[in-house]
Amino acid sequence: MKKIHLLIIGLVALLGFGAYLTEKGKNHQSLDVVATNYAVLEFAKNIAGAEATVTLVSEQDQEKAKQADVLIYQHESSDDWVTKAQKNWGNQSPKLVSGTKDTVLLPAAHDEHSHSHSHGEEEEHTHELDDTTYLSPQRAMTEVTKIKEQLIAYYPDKADVFEKNASNYLEQLKQLDADYSNAFSKASQKSFVTQNDSFTYLALDYGLKQIKLTDIYPNVKPSASRLAELKTYVAKNHIPYIYFDQLIDNDFNQTLVNKANVQAAFLNPLIQASSKDYLTLMKENLLALQKTTETAGDAFKPEHEEAPVQTVAQGYFKDEAVKDRTLSDYAGDFQSVYPYLQDGTLDPVFDYKSKLNQTMSAAEYKDYYTVGYKTDVDHLLITGDTMTFIVGDNRYQYHYQYDGYQILNYKKGNRGVRFMFKTDDPNAGRFKYVQFSDHAIVPQQAEHFHIYFGGESQAKLLEELDNWPTYYHSDLSGLEVAQEMVAH
């Protein structure tokens, strides 16, 4: 009898231990994660470690994507199918993680930067954006941090693992960033020539200039006339390499060598799967670029120099082109951008300006715009002939009438137009005279504007050139305002 009791106890213990192992296995089940390009796949693998199996997915693999626990994509610009598919998936949708969440991006090189935005119930306007941030080690570190934060938000029980893995990986990325900085800070040649424009962020962050060629494609033999043009361009600029985003076969390279006196080299865009990891591929890209940057010489020039386009928005127009406007052109609910400058939301805008223009540092740009944007008027409500200035908890509302326009000539050669309004209300004070500048010269709906107001006279207000409080629609987030600024 005693043996039977011992046997029963043993069986119960064994069953209990088996249940414990089963439950433990459930709790440590590997996540099924899919990624839309190789760079974000690599980032996810290094953050999740043993907690996830990460594989590539494409638009053609939507069923696979739907069944995953997590879908990591770069941005709607290159992965627009993800957000479209999510609407169809409904409750069965995987958790979405964006590598560029809350990131201000540059416009794509071919984006037309249309100003025909719309708000309210009309079709929403968007810009096509360049989301190849992962090709810059500096921005890859930011991207890894953003992916980590989103994964932790979905799986807080795995936070310690994700934090530890990401920290280790970020140390390696930091070294990669240092390698790039050291290599290019002392580069003999700061320009490189490509057949695409995928490496904009890399060039921007490390002080290089990317020059894109047209009408030349990897492993497609150029016409005789195109090869002759290339030969002339290469000889004039002493260009040793043209970079392509695909592996180059020997025949194609030999054609360029024999006919244009230039060699082809490969820069990996990190979209397709590879047997090598991100760090290795980016080190190979560094070595490839050094074939050019370690060759002394004058900066390469574009193959076709284009004359600067002078537009109305830039301040180039004829007097007779300017037409009277009404207050309805500025109708809407607008917010000041000054708070976004103060809280750092606009810092990426100033960083881009400093790197693209190279006339002022990011800090100097911020100081300049601090003077320009400064105001205590938080919001403006404009409807009919009425303007409401909201300052804190106070509202100041007055009726206005059109008071003509004035063309201003600036020192650098361009011009601007102030469209003027005034109120007869004796209590208007500093809001008696109002002037708008929105870089337009004919009646049209303003999407954002600079405003000037004062109580002395229109003439006195025209003297103000340093402070131009700026307003965007109130339904835009700070990130959207910053993105609009960069896109224009």
Secondary structure, DSSP 4 states (H G I P E B T S, - for coil): -HHHHHHHHHHHHHHHHHHHHHHHHHHTPPEEEEESSHHHHHHHHHHHGGGEEEEE--GGGHHHHHHSSEEEES-TTT-HHHHHHHHHHGGGPPEEEETTTT---EEPTT---------TTSPPP---EE--GGGSHHHHHHHHHHHHHHHHHH-GGGHHHHHHHHHHHHHHHHHHHHHHHHHHHT-S--EEEESS-TTHHHHHHTT-EEEE-SS-BTTBPPPHHHHHHHHHHHHHHT--EEEESSPPPHHHHHHHHHHHS-EEEE---S-S--SS-HHHHHHHHHHHHHHHHTS--SPP--SSPPPPP--TTTT---GGG-----GGGG-EEEEESHHHHHTTTTHHHHHHHHHHH-SS-HHHHHHHHHHHH--S--EEEEETTEEEEEETTEEEEEE-EEEEEEEEE-TTS-EEEEEEEE---TT-GGGSEEEEE-S--SS---SEEEEEEESS-HHHHHT--S---EEEETTS-HHHHHHHHHH-
